[in-house]
Amino acid sequence: MENEFLNELYKINQSCPSCPSPSAVADFYEDLLGVLFPDFEKKEFSSFEAFELHVGHLRLSLREILARNPERGNSDTHSQTDRFFEELPIIRDLIASDAQAMFDGDPAARSVTEVVRSYPGFYAIAAYRVAHALRQMGVQLIPRIIAERAHSKTGIDIHPGATIDRSFCIDHGTGVVIGETSHIGAHVKIYQGVTLGGLSVDKADAEVKRHPTIEDHVVIYAGATILGGQTVIGAHSVIGGNVWLTRSVPPHTKVYYKAALTDSNGNTDTIEFK
């Protein structure tokens, strides 16, 4: 029996002899983050040529990871790698705008450097930006590994398929969940425990929009849950803590729970719009 089990495991092993390990993908992301933001860089470079050589090795690492991806199909990994590195200036600009938004939105932050070096929201959003760019190029699996690396380190779960505009701020962050088809506008700020989720987990809905749309300049406080692909939170709205929403609210709306005395047994929660 033991030999049969080992033989089965061996066959599984042989079916994917060169699959990139999650640790190899995570190492690529960590090295890339060090190139984009030297606060994360583990090496010192004595010259531009040495730095250029390091970036060249990073390019080769990505090409190898993509070539070993079992879900790559007929994709041209050389073209995908070239396209990704051509888009790095845009990716870095977006991440920098997120870091600035976190600094601007947190009175406790003393500098953007502090945000970059120590804020879990920065790490998670940066991972999302990299993973999303790869996913937009048709890369499968690898973006999920990058996103889950950030999830495991920060407790922030952002699906690489989500669409998030610039200057995105996650404050504190633990327990944040942002689903695959979420659309988030510019200058949005969310706190810990926020869920942007789906009303259904039916596989039949895999190709439809299942998660909410958050328009520009919205603030969502801790513990709020917003569900559904047709749910739209209008621009400049504020969603209070622990609110549960499955329907849209217009722009410039405040939504919060207000405790109301109902009888001698205690309070009940009532949702209120302003």
C-alpha positions in Angstrom: 0.0 0.0 0.0 2.8 2.4 0.9 4.6 1.8 -2.4 1.4 2.4 -4.3 0.9 5.7 -2.6 4.5 6.7 -3.2 4.2 5.7 -6.8 1.1 7.9 -7.1 3.0 10.8 -5.6 5.9 10.3 -7.9 3.6 10.4 -11.0 2.1 13.7 -9.7 5.6 15.1 -9.1 6.7 14.1 -12.7 3.6 15.8 -14.2 5.0 19.2 -13.1 8.8 18.8 -13.0 9.6 22.5 -13.5 6.6 24.4 -12.0 7.8 27.6 -10.3 7.4 27.3 -6.6 5.4 29.9 -4.7 8.6 30.8 -2.9 10.4 31.6 -6.3 7.5 33.8 -7.3 7.5 35.5 -3.9 11.3 36.1 -4.2 10.8 37.7 -7.6 8.2 40.1 -6.2 10.4 41.0 -3.2 13.4 41.7 -5.5 11.2 43.7 -7.9 9.9 45.8 -4.9 13.6 46.4 -4.0 14.3 47.8 -7.4 11.2 50.0 -7.4 11.6 51.2 -3.8 15.2 51.0 -2.4 13.8 50.7 1.1 13.2 47.0 0.3 16.5 46.5 -1.5 18.8 43.9 0.1 21.9 44.8 -2.0 24.1 47.9 -2.5 25.1 48.9 -6.0 28.5 50.5 -6.6 27.6 51.7 -10.1 24.7 52.1 -12.6 26.1 49.2 -14.6 25.8 46.9 -11.5 22.2 48.1 -11.0 21.4 47.6 -14.6 22.8 44.0 -14.4 20.7 43.3 -11.4 17.6 44.4 -13.3 18.6 42.2 -16.2 18.8 39.2 -13.9 15.3 40.1 -12.6 14.0 40.2 -16.2 15.5 36.7 -16.7 13.9 35.5 -13.5 10.4 36.6 -14.6 10.9 35.1 -18.1 11.9 31.8 -16.5 8.9 31.9 -14.1 6.5 32.6 -16.9 8.1 29.8 -19.1 7.6 27.3 -16.2 4.1 28.3 -15.5 1.9 25.3 -16.2 -1.0 27.5 -17.2 0.8 29.6 -19.7 -0.7 27.9 -22.7 0.8 29.2 -26.0 1.8 32.6 -24.5 4.9 34.3 -25.7 6.8 34.6 -22.5 9.5 36.9 -24.1 6.9 39.4 -25.2 5.1 39.2 -21.8 8.3 39.9 -20.0 9.2 42.8 -22.2 5.8 44.3 -21.9 5.8 44.0 -18.1 9.2 45.8 -17.8 8.0 48.5 -20.3 5.1 49.2 -17.9 7.2 49.4 -14.8 7.2 53.2 -14.8 3.4 53.3 -14.8 3.3 50.6 -12.0 5.8 52.5 -9.9 3.9 55.8 -10.3 0.7 54.1 -9.2 2.4 52.6 -6.1 4.0 55.9 -5.3 0.6 57.6 -5.4 -0.8 55.0 -3.1 2.1 55.6 -0.6 1.4 59.3 -0.7 -2.3 58.8 -0.1 -1.5 56.6 2.9 0.8 59.3 4.3 -1.7 62.1 3.6 -4.5 60.1 5.2 -2.8 59.1 8.4 -1.9 61.7 11.0 0.3 59.1 12.7 2.6 58.8 9.6 5.7 60.9 9.9 7.0 60.4 6.3 6.3 58.6 3.1 9.4 56.5 3.9 7.7 55.3 7.1 4.7 54.2 5.0 6.8 52.4 2.5 9.0 50.7 5.1 6.4 49.7 7.7 2.8 49.9 6.5 1.1 46.6 5.6 -1.3 48.4 3.4 1.6 49.6 1.2 3.0 46.1 0.8 -0.3 44.6 -0.1 -1.3 47.3 -2.6 2.2 47.2 -4.2 1.7 43.4 -4.6 -1.7 44.0 -6.1 -0.3 46.5 -8.7 2.4 44.1 -9.8 0.0 41.1 -9.9 -2.8 43.1 -11.7 -0.3 44.2 -14.4 0.7 40.6 -15.0 -2.9 39.4 -15.1 -3.8 42.1 -17.6 -1.2 40.6 -19.9 -3.0 37.3 -19.8 -0.7 35.6 -17.2 -2.5 33.0 -15.1 -1.7 31.7 -11.6 1.5 33.7 -11.0 -0.6 36.9 -10.1 -2.5 34.8 -7.5 0.7 33.6 -5.9 2.0 37.2 -5.6 -1.3 38.3 -4.1 -1.4 35.4 -1.6 2.2 36.2 -0.6 1.0 39.7 0.4 -2.2 38.2 2.0 -0.1 35.8 4.2 2.2 38.7 5.3 -0.4 41.4 5.9 -3.8 39.8 6.4 -5.0 41.9 3.4 -6.6 39.9 0.6 -6.8 41.8 -2.8 -7.6 39.7 -5.8 -5.4 40.7 -8.8 -8.5 40.8 -11.0 -9.9 43.8 -9.1 -9.7 47.2 -10.8 -8.3 49.9 -8.5 -7.5 53.5 -9.5 -4.7 55.6 -8.2 -4.1 57.0 -4.7 -5.7 54.0 -2.9 -5.3 54.0 0.9 -5.7 51.0 3.2 -5.3 52.1 6.9 -4.3 49.3 9.4 -5.7 46.8 6.9 -5.9 43.5 8.8 -8.9 41.5 7.5 -9.6 43.6 4.4 -11.0 41.5 1.5 -11.4 42.9 -2.0 -13.0 40.6 -4.5 -12.1 39.8 -8.1 -14.6 42.0 -9.9 -14.5 45.0 -7.5 -14.1 48.4 -9.1 -12.5 51.1 -6.9 -12.1 54.7 -8.0 -9.4 57.2 -7.2 -8.6 58.5 -3.7 -10.6 55.8 -1.9 -9.7 55.0 1.7 -10.7 51.9 3.6 -10.0 50.6 7.1 -9.4 47.2 8.6 -12.0 44.5 8.3 -13.7 45.9 5.2 -15.1 43.4 2.8 -16.0 44.1 -0.8 -17.6 40.8 -1.6 -20.1 38.9 -3.7 -23.7 38.0 -2.8 -23.3 34.6 -4.4 -20.5 32.0 -4.5 -22.1 30.0 -7.3 -19.6 28.8 -9.9 -22.1 29.8 -12.6 -21.4 33.5 -11.7 -17.7 33.2 -12.3 -17.8 35.3 -15.5 -20.1 38.0 -14.2 -19.5 41.1 -12.1 -20.0 39.9 -8.5 -18.4 42.6 -6.4 -19.3 46.2 -5.8 -18.2 49.4 -7.4 -16.7 52.1 -5.2 -16.6 55.5 -6.8 -14.0 58.3 -6.3 -13.2 59.8 -2.9 -15.2 57.3 -0.8 -14.2 56.4 2.8 -15.2 53.0 4.2 -14.7 52.5 8.0 -13.7 49.4 9.9 -15.8 46.3 9.6 -18.1 47.5 6.8 -19.4 44.8 4.4 -20.5 45.8 0.9 -21.8 43.0 -1.3 -23.0 42.5 -4.9 -22.0 43.3 -8.4 -24.8 45.8 -8.9 -24.0 47.7 -5.7 -22.5 51.1 -6.4 -21.2 53.5 -3.6 -21.4 57.0 -5.0 -18.5 59.4 -5.1 -17.6 61.3 -1.9 -19.7 59.0 0.3 -18.8 57.8 3.8 -19.7 54.3 4.9 -19.6 53.9 8.7 -18.2 51.0 10.7 -19.9 47.6 10.7 -22.5 48.7 8.1 -23.8 45.9 5.9 -24.8 47.0 2.4 -26.3 45.1 -0.5 -27.8 48.1 -2.4 -26.4 51.2 -4.0 -26.1 54.6 -2.3 -26.0 58.0 -4.2 -23.0 60.3 -4.2 -22.3 62.4 -1.1 -24.1 60.0 1.2 -23.3 59.0 4.8 -24.4 55.6 5.8 -24.1 54.4 9.4 -25.9 52.3 12.1 -27.8 54.2 14.7 -28.8 52.4 17.9 -32.5 52.8 18.6 -34.4 51.8 21.8 -37.2 49.5 20.7 -38.4 48.0 24.0 -37.3 47.2 27.5 -35.1 44.3 26.4 -32.5 46.6 24.8 -31.3 48.2 21.6 -31.7 47.2 18.0 -29.5 48.4 15.1 -31.1 50.5 12.4 -29.3 51.7 9.3 -29.5 55.4 8.5 -28.7 57.4 5.4 -27.8 61.1 5.4 
